[in-house]
């Protein structure tokens, strides 16, 4: 996968390319890799399910200093990011 720049609070369209017992690995169309921990996946919190490979998602970047970046699918994290972007 490629190496690109993402920013904290940025929303990205990603596709799941692998699952692990602790979360899912995702990549943007440009090949930037990310990881979403199970605790940041609503379906895992509700039913113990994670999105499968090939699933498209809208993710918010929580940590851009780590490689791969860390993201979240939680509505509250997305809303916090949108509020932060409005203030800048």
C-alpha distances in whole Angstrom, upper triangle without the diagonal:
4,7,10,13,14,18,20,22,20,19,16,15,13,12,13,11,13,16,18,21,21,18,15,12,10,8,9,10,8,5,6,7,10,13,17,20,22,25,23,23,26,26,26,29,31,30,28,25,22,20,19,15,15,17,17,18,19,18,19,18,20,19,16,17,15,12,11,13,16,17,20,21,25,27,29,26,25,29,29,26,28,31,29,28,31,33,31
4,6,10,12,16,19,21,18,18,15,15,13,14,15,14,16,19,21,24,23,20,18,14,12,9,9,10,7,4,5,7,11,14,18,21,24,26,24,24,27,28,28,30,33,33,30,28,24,22,21,18,18,19,18,19,19,18,19,17,19,18,15,16,15,12,11,13,16,17,21,22,26,28,29,26,25,28,28,25,26,29,27,26,29,31,29
4,7,10,13,16,19,16,17,15,16,14,16,17,16,18,20,21,25,23,21,18,15,13,10,10,12,8,7,5,8,11,14,17,20,24,25,23,24,27,29,28,30,33,33,31,29,25,23,23,21,20,21,20,19,19,18,18,15,17,15,12,13,12,9,9,11,14,16,20,22,25,27,28,24,24,27,26,23,25,28,25,24,27,28,26
4,7,10,13,16,13,14,12,14,13,16,17,17,19,22,23,26,24,21,19,16,14,11,9,11,8,8,5,8,11,14,17,21,24,25,22,23,27,28,28,30,32,33,31,29,25,24,24,21,21,21,19,18,17,16,16,13,16,14,10,12,12,10,10,10,14,15,18,20,23,25,26,22,21,24,24,20,22,24,22,20,24,25,23
4,7,10,13,11,13,12,14,14,17,19,19,21,23,24,27,24,22,20,17,15,12,11,13,10,11,8,10,11,15,17,20,24,24,21,23,26,28,28,29,32,33,31,29,26,24,25,23,22,22,20,18,17,15,14,11,13,12,8,10,11,10,11,9,13,14,17,19,22,23,24,20,19,22,21,17,19,21,19,17,21,22,19
4,7,9,7,9,9,12,12,15,17,18,20,22,23,25,22,20,18,16,13,12,10,13,11,11,8,10,10,13,15,18,21,21,18,20,23,25,25,26,29,30,28,27,23,22,23,22,21,20,18,16,14,12,10,8,10,9,6,9,11,11,10,8,10,11,14,16,18,20,20,16,15,18,17,13,15,18,16,14,18,19,17
4,6,5,9,10,14,14,18,19,21,23,23,24,26,23,21,19,18,16,15,13,16,15,15,12,13,12,14,15,18,21,21,18,20,22,25,25,26,28,30,29,28,24,23,25,24,24,22,20,17,15,12,9,7,8,8,6,9,11,12,12,9,11,11,13,16,17,18,18,14,14,16,14,11,13,15,12,11,15,15,13
4,5,9,11,14,15,19,20,22,23,23,23,25,22,19,19,18,16,16,15,18,17,18,14,14,12,14,14,16,19,18,15,18,20,23,23,23,26,28,27,26,23,23,25,24,24,22,20,17,14,11,8,5,5,6,6,9,11,13,13,9,9,9,11,14,15,16,15,11,11,13,11,8,11,13,10,10,13,14,13
4,6,10,13,15,18,20,22,23,23,24,26,22,20,19,18,17,17,15,18,18,19,16,16,14,15,14,16,19,18,14,17,18,21,22,22,24,27,26,25,22,22,24,24,24,21,19,15,12,10,6,5,6,9,9,12,14,16,15,12,11,9,10,12,13,13,12,9,8,10,8,5,7,9,7,7,11,12,11
4,6,10,12,16,18,20,22,23,24,26,23,20,18,17,15,14,12,15,15,16,13,14,13,14,14,17,20,19,16,17,19,22,23,23,25,27,26,25,22,21,23,22,21,19,16,14,10,8,6,5,8,10,10,13,15,16,15,11,11,10,11,12,14,14,14,11,9,11,11,7,8,11,10,8,12,14,13
4,7,10,13,15,18,20,21,23,24,22,18,17,16,13,13,11,13,14,15,13,14,12,14,13,16,18,18,14,15,17,19,20,21,23,25,24,22,19,18,20,20,19,16,13,10,7,6,4,6,10,12,12,16,16,17,15,12,12,9,10,10,12,12,13,10,8,11,11,8,9,12,12,10,13,16,15
4,6,10,12,15,17,19,21,23,21,17,15,14,10,9,7,9,11,12,10,11,10,12,12,16,18,19,15,15,17,19,20,21,23,24,24,21,18,16,18,17,15,14,10,8,6,5,6,8,11,13,12,16,16,16,14,11,12,9,10,11,13,14,16,13,11,14,15,12,12,16,16,14,17,19,19
4,7,10,13,16,17,20,22,21,17,14,13,10,8,6,8,10,11,11,12,11,13,13,17,18,19,16,15,17,18,19,21,23,23,23,20,17,14,15,14,12,11,7,6,5,6,9,11,14,16,15,19,18,17,15,13,14,11,12,11,14,15,18,15,13,16,18,15,15,19,19,17,20,23,22
4,7,9,12,14,17,19,18,14,11,10,6,5,4,7,9,9,9,9,9,10,11,15,16,18,15,14,16,17,18,20,22,22,21,18,14,12,12,11,9,8,6,5,6,7,10,11,14,16,15,18,17,15,13,12,12,10,11,11,15,16,19,16,15,18,19,17,18,21,21,20,23,25,25
4,6,9,11,15,18,17,13,10,8,5,6,6,8,11,10,11,10,10,11,11,15,16,18,16,14,16,16,17,20,21,21,20,16,13,10,9,8,6,5,4,6,9,10,13,14,17,18,18,21,19,17,14,14,14,12,13,12,16,18,21,19,17,21,22,20,21,25,25,24,26,29,28
4,6,8,11,14,14,10,7,6,4,7,9,11,14,12,12,10,9,9,10,12,13,16,14,12,15,14,15,18,19,18,17,14,10,7,7,5,5,5,7,8,11,11,14,15,17,18,18,20,18,16,13,14,13,12,13,12,16,18,21,19,18,22,23,21,23,26,26,25,28,31,30
4,7,10,14,14,11,8,6,6,7,10,12,14,11,12,10,10,10,12,14,15,18,17,15,18,17,17,20,22,21,19,16,12,10,8,5,6,8,10,11,14,14,17,17,19,20,19,21,18,16,13,15,15,15,16,16,19,22,24,22,22,25,26,24,26,29,29,28,31,33,33
4,7,10,11,9,6,5,7,10,13,15,17,14,14,11,11,10,11,12,13,17,16,14,18,16,15,19,21,19,16,14,10,9,8,6,9,10,12,13,16,16,18,18,20,20,20,21,18,16,13,15,15,15,16,16,19,22,25,23,23,26,27,25,27,31,30,30,33,35,34
4,7,8,6,4,6,9,12,16,18,20,17,16,13,12,10,10,10,10,14,14,12,15,14,12,16,18,16,13,11,8,8,7,7,11,11,14,14,17,16,18,18,19,19,20,22,19,17,14,16,14,14,15,15,18,21,23,21,22,25,26,25,27,30,30,30,33,35,35
4,5,5,6,8,11,15,18,21,22,19,18,15,13,10,10,9,9,13,14,13,16,15,12,15,18,16,13,12,9,11,10,11,14,15,17,17,19,18,20,19,19,19,21,21,18,16,14,16,14,15,16,16,19,22,24,22,23,26,27,26,28,31,30,31,34,36,35
4,6,8,11,14,18,21,24,26,23,21,18,16,12,11,9,8,12,14,13,15,14,11,14,16,14,11,11,9,12,12,14,17,17,19,19,21,19,21,21,20,21,22,23,20,19,17,18,16,16,16,17,19,22,24,22,24,27,27,27,29,32,31,32,35,36,37
4,7,10,13,17,20,23,24,22,20,16,14,10,9,6,6,9,10,11,14,13,10,12,15,14,11,11,10,12,13,15,18,17,19,18,19,17,18,18,17,17,19,20,17,16,14,15,13,13,13,15,16,20,21,19,21,24,24,23,26,28,28,29,32,33,33
4,7,10,14,17,20,21,18,17,13,11,7,6,4,5,8,9,8,12,11,9,11,14,14,11,10,7,9,11,12,15,14,15,14,15,13,15,15,15,15,17,19,16,15,13,13,11,11,11,12,14,17,18,17,18,21,22,21,24,26,26,26,29,31,31
4,6,10,13,16,18,15,14,11,9,6,5,7,7,11,10,9,13,12,11,14,16,16,13,11,7,8,8,9,11,11,12,11,13,12,14,14,15,15,17,18,15,14,11,12,10,10,11,11,14,17,19,17,18,21,22,21,23,26,25,26,29,30,30
4,7,11,14,15,12,11,7,6,5,7,9,11,14,13,12,16,16,14,17,20,19,17,14,11,10,10,9,11,11,12,11,13,12,14,13,15,15,15,16,13,11,9,10,10,10,12,13,16,19,21,18,19,22,23,21,23,26,25,25,28,30,29
4,7,10,11,9,8,6,5,6,8,11,13,15,13,13,16,16,16,19,21,20,18,16,12,10,10,9,9,9,9,9,11,9,12,12,14,14,14,16,14,12,9,10,10,9,11,12,15,18,20,17,17,21,21,19,21,24,24,23,26,28,27
4,7,8,5,5,4,6,8,11,14,16,19,16,16,19,19,19,22,24,24,22,19,16,13,13,11,10,11,10,10,11,10,13,12,15,15,14,16,14,12,9,10,11,11,13,14,18,20,22,19,18,22,22,20,21,25,24,22,26,28,27
4,5,5,5,7,8,11,13,17,19,21,18,17,20,21,22,24,26,26,25,22,18,15,16,13,12,12,10,10,10,10,12,12,15,15,14,17,16,14,11,11,13,12,14,15,18,20,22,19,17,21,21,18,19,23,22,20,24,26,24
4,5,8,10,12,15,17,20,22,24,21,21,23,23,24,27,28,28,27,24,20,17,17,14,12,13,10,12,12,13,15,15,19,19,17,20,19,17,15,15,17,16,18,18,21,22,25,22,20,23,24,21,22,25,25,23,25,28,26
4,6,9,12,15,18,21,24,26,23,23,25,26,27,29,31,31,30,27,23,20,20,17,15,16,14,15,15,15,16,15,19,18,16,18,18,15,14,14,17,16,19,20,23,24,26,23,21,25,25,22,23,26,25,23,26,28,26
4,6,9,13,16,19,22,24,21,21,24,25,25,27,29,29,27,25,21,19,18,15,14,15,14,14,15,15,16,15,18,17,15,17,16,13,11,12,15,15,18,19,23,24,26,23,22,25,26,22,24,27,26,24,27,29,27
4,7,10,13,17,20,21,19,19,23,24,24,26,28,28,26,24,20,18,18,16,15,16,14,14,14,13,14,12,15,14,11,13,12,9,8,8,11,12,15,17,20,22,24,20,19,23,23,20,21,24,23,21,25,26,25
4,7,10,14,16,19,16,17,20,21,21,23,25,26,23,21,17,16,16,14,14,15,14,13,14,12,13,11,13,12,11,12,10,8,5,7,9,10,14,15,19,21,22,19,19,22,22,20,22,25,23,22,26,27,26
4,7,10,13,15,13,14,17,18,18,20,22,23,20,19,15,14,15,14,14,14,13,12,12,9,10,9,10,10,9,11,9,7,5,5,6,7,10,12,15,18,19,16,16,20,19,17,19,22,21,20,24,25,24
4,6,10,12,10,11,15,16,14,16,19,20,17,16,12,12,14,13,15,14,14,12,13,10,11,10,10,10,11,12,10,9,6,6,5,6,9,11,14,17,18,15,16,19,19,17,20,23,22,22,25,26,26
4,6,8,6,7,11,12,11,13,16,16,14,13,10,10,13,13,15,13,13,11,11,9,10,9,10,11,12,14,12,12,10,9,6,5,6,8,10,14,15,12,13,17,17,16,19,21,20,21,24,25,25
4,5,5,7,11,12,10,11,14,15,12,12,10,12,14,15,17,16,16,14,14,12,12,12,11,12,15,16,13,14,12,11,8,8,8,10,11,15,15,13,15,18,18,17,20,22,22,23,26,27,27
4,5,5,8,9,6,7,11,11,9,9,7,10,13,15,17,15,16,14,15,13,14,15,14,15,18,20,17,17,15,15,11,11,9,10,11,14,15,14,16,19,19,19,22,24,24,25,28,29,30
4,6,8,10,7,6,10,12,10,11,10,13,16,18,20,18,18,16,16,14,14,14,13,15,18,19,17,19,17,15,12,11,9,9,9,13,13,12,14,17,17,17,20,22,22,23,26,27,28
4,6,9,8,8,11,13,12,12,10,12,15,17,18,16,16,13,12,10,10,11,10,13,16,18,16,17,15,13,10,8,5,6,6,10,10,9,11,14,14,14,17,19,19,20,23,24,25
4,6,5,6,9,10,9,9,7,9,12,14,16,13,13,11,11,10,12,13,13,16,18,21,19,19,17,15,12,10,7,5,6,10,12,11,12,15,16,16,18,20,21,22,24,26,27
4,5,5,6,8,9,9,9,10,14,17,18,14,15,12,12,12,13,16,16,19,21,24,22,23,21,19,15,13,9,7,6,9,11,11,12,14,16,17,18,20,22,23,25,27,28
4,5,5,6,6,5,6,8,11,15,16,13,14,12,14,14,16,18,19,21,24,26,24,24,22,21,18,15,12,9,10,12,14,15,16,18,20,20,22,24,25,26,28,30,31
4,5,5,4,4,5,9,12,15,17,15,16,14,16,15,17,19,18,20,23,25,23,23,21,20,16,15,12,11,11,14,16,16,17,20,21,21,23,25,26,27,29,31,32
4,6,6,8,9,12,15,19,21,18,19,16,17,16,17,19,18,21,24,26,24,24,22,21,17,15,12,11,10,13,14,14,16,18,19,21,22,24,25,27,29,30,31
4,6,8,10,13,16,19,21,18,19,17,18,18,20,22,21,24,27,29,27,28,25,24,21,18,15,13,12,14,15,17,18,19,21,22,24,25,27,28,30,32,33
4,5,9,12,14,18,20,17,19,18,20,19,21,24,23,26,28,30,28,28,26,25,22,20,17,15,14,17,18,20,21,23,24,25,27,29,30,31,33,35,36
4,7,10,13,16,19,17,19,18,19,19,21,22,22,24,26,28,26,26,23,23,20,18,16,15,15,17,19,20,21,23,24,25,27,29,30,31,33,35,36
4,7,9,13,15,13,15,15,17,17,19,21,21,23,25,27,25,24,22,22,19,17,15,13,14,17,19,19,20,23,24,25,26,29,29,30,33,34,35
4,6,10,12,10,12,12,14,14,17,18,19,20,22,24,22,21,18,18,16,14,13,11,13,16,18,18,18,21,23,22,24,27,27,28,30,32,33
4,7,9,6,9,9,12,12,16,18,19,21,22,24,22,21,18,18,16,14,13,11,13,16,19,18,18,21,23,22,23,26,27,27,30,32,32
4,6,6,9,11,14,15,18,20,21,23,24,26,23,21,19,19,18,16,16,14,17,20,22,21,21,24,26,25,26,30,30,30,32,35,35
4,6,9,11,15,15,19,20,22,22,23,25,22,20,17,18,18,17,17,16,19,22,24,23,22,26,27,26,27,30,31,30,33,35,35
4,6,10,13,15,18,20,22,23,23,26,23,21,18,19,19,17,17,16,19,21,24,23,22,25,27,25,26,30,30,29,32,34,34
4,6,10,12,16,18,20,22,22,25,23,21,18,18,17,15,15,13,16,18,21,20,19,22,24,22,23,27,27,26,29,32,32
4,7,10,13,15,18,20,20,23,22,20,18,17,16,14,14,12,15,16,19,18,16,19,22,20,20,24,24,23,26,28,28
4,6,10,12,15,17,18,21,20,19,16,15,14,11,10,8,11,13,16,14,12,16,18,16,17,20,21,20,22,25,25
4,7,10,13,16,16,20,19,19,16,14,13,10,9,7,10,10,13,12,9,13,15,13,13,17,17,16,19,21,22
4,7,9,12,13,16,16,16,13,11,9,6,6,5,8,10,12,9,8,12,13,11,12,15,15,15,18,20,20
4,6,9,10,14,14,15,13,10,9,5,5,7,9,9,10,7,6,9,10,7,9,12,12,12,15,17,17
4,6,7,10,11,12,11,7,6,4,7,9,11,13,13,9,9,12,11,8,11,14,12,12,16,17,16
4,7,9,10,12,11,8,6,5,7,10,11,13,12,8,9,12,10,9,12,14,12,13,16,17,17
4,6,6,9,9,6,5,7,10,13,15,17,16,12,13,16,14,12,15,17,14,15,19,19,18
4,6,8,8,5,7,9,12,15,17,19,18,15,15,18,16,13,16,18,15,15,19,19,18
4,7,8,7,9,12,15,19,20,22,21,18,18,21,19,16,20,21,18,18,22,22,20
4,6,5,7,11,14,18,19,22,21,18,19,22,20,18,21,23,20,21,24,24,23
3,5,8,11,15,18,20,23,23,20,20,24,22,20,23,25,23,23,26,27,25
4,6,9,13,16,19,21,22,18,19,22,21,19,22,24,22,22,26,27,25
4,7,10,13,16,18,19,15,15,19,18,15,18,20,18,18,22,23,22
4,7,11,13,15,16,12,13,17,15,14,17,19,17,18,21,22,22
4,7,9,12,13,9,10,13,13,11,14,17,16,16,19,21,20
4,6,9,9,7,8,11,11,10,13,15,15,16,19,20,21
4,6,9,7,7,11,12,12,13,16,17,17,19,21,22
4,5,5,6,9,10,11,13,14,16,17,19,20,22
4,5,5,6,9,10,10,12,14,15,17,19,20
4,5,5,6,9,10,11,12,14,15,17,19
4,5,5,6,9,10,10,12,14,16,17
4,5,5,6,9,10,11,12,15,16
4,5,5,6,9,10,11,13,15
4,5,5,6,9,10,11,13
4,5,5,6,9,10,11
4,5,5,6,9,10
4,5,5,6,9
4,5,5,7
4,5,5
4,6
4
